[in-house]
Amino acid sequence: MTKVTAGGLKHKVTKKKEDRGAGDKGDIIVEQNSKSGKKERMNLTKLAGAKTVKQGVKATKDYHKKHPEIGKGKRGKKTSKKK
């Protein structure tokens, strides 16, 4: 398991050890919290062709570089100055 911060969100990239839930045994899965606070899991083996955790981390970072509007932080946030 590797913890990654991409797009202002925290992600966990893991390789599945059991054949239950999302994906099959051996698939690379990324887990992140959505804006509503729910945990989302995506199968990077099917979405990005990742076969190792290292490739999964790279795919996660590349995705957030291509889609800067997704995530928290300064990128998509509109700030107003108070006087």
C-alpha positions as CSV (number, residue, x, y, z in Angstrom):
1,M,0.0,0.0,0.0
2,T,1.2,3.5,-0.9
3,K,-0.3,6.8,0.3
4,V,-0.2,9.6,-2.3
5,T,-1.4,13.2,-2.4
6,A,-2.6,14.2,-5.9
7,G,-4.9,17.1,-6.8
8,G,-5.1,18.1,-3.1
9,L,-6.7,14.8,-2.2
10,K,-5.2,11.9,-0.3
11,H,-5.2,8.5,-2.1
12,K,-4.3,4.9,-1.1
13,V,-3.0,2.8,-4.0
14,T,-3.0,-0.9,-3.2
15,K,-2.8,-4.3,-4.9
16,K,-5.8,-6.5,-4.0
17,K,-4.9,-9.7,-2.1
18,E,-8.5,-11.1,-1.9
19,D,-11.0,-11.7,-4.6
20,R,-14.0,-9.8,-3.1
21,G,-15.4,-6.3,-3.6
22,A,-14.3,-4.1,-6.4
23,G,-11.9,-5.7,-8.9
24,D,-10.2,-9.1,-8.9
25,K,-7.3,-10.5,-7.0
26,G,-4.1,-8.8,-8.1
27,D,-5.8,-5.7,-9.5
28,I,-4.4,-2.2,-8.6
29,I,-7.1,-0.2,-6.7
30,V,-7.0,3.5,-5.7
31,E,-9.2,4.7,-2.8
32,Q,-9.9,8.4,-2.3
33,N,-12.5,10.5,-0.4
34,S,-15.0,12.3,-2.5
35,K,-16.2,15.8,-1.8
36,S,-19.2,14.5,0.0
37,G,-16.9,12.5,2.3
38,K,-17.6,9.0,0.9
39,K,-14.8,6.8,-0.1
40,E,-14.5,6.0,-3.8
41,R,-12.6,3.0,-5.2
42,M,-11.4,2.8,-8.7
43,N,-9.8,-0.1,-10.5
44,L,-6.6,1.2,-12.1
45,T,-5.9,-2.1,-13.8
46,K,-9.0,-1.6,-15.9
47,L,-9.0,2.2,-16.2
48,A,-5.3,2.8,-16.8
49,G,-3.7,-0.6,-17.4
50,A,-1.6,-0.4,-14.2
51,K,0.0,-3.8,-13.3
52,T,2.1,-2.6,-10.3
53,V,1.5,-0.2,-7.4
54,K,4.2,2.1,-8.9
55,Q,2.3,2.3,-12.2
56,G,-0.9,3.0,-10.2
57,V,0.7,5.9,-8.4
58,K,1.9,7.4,-11.7
59,A,-1.6,6.9,-13.3
60,T,-3.2,8.7,-10.3
61,K,-0.9,11.7,-10.5
62,D,-1.2,11.9,-14.3
63,Y,-5.0,11.9,-14.0
64,H,-5.0,14.8,-11.6
65,K,-2.5,16.7,-13.8
66,K,-4.9,16.4,-16.7
67,H,-8.0,17.2,-14.7
68,P,-7.0,20.0,-12.3
69,E,-10.6,20.9,-11.6
70,I,-11.1,17.6,-9.7
71,G,-10.0,17.8,-6.1
72,K,-9.6,20.2,-3.2
73,G,-7.1,22.9,-2.7
74,K,-6.3,26.2,-4.5
75,R,-6.9,25.0,-8.1
76,G,-10.6,24.9,-8.2
77,K,-11.4,27.1,-5.2
78,K,-12.7,30.6,-5.6
79,T,-11.7,32.8,-2.7
80,S,-13.1,36.1,-1.7
81,K,-11.2,38.7,0.2
82,K,-12.9,40.0,3.3
83,K,-12.3,43.6,4.3
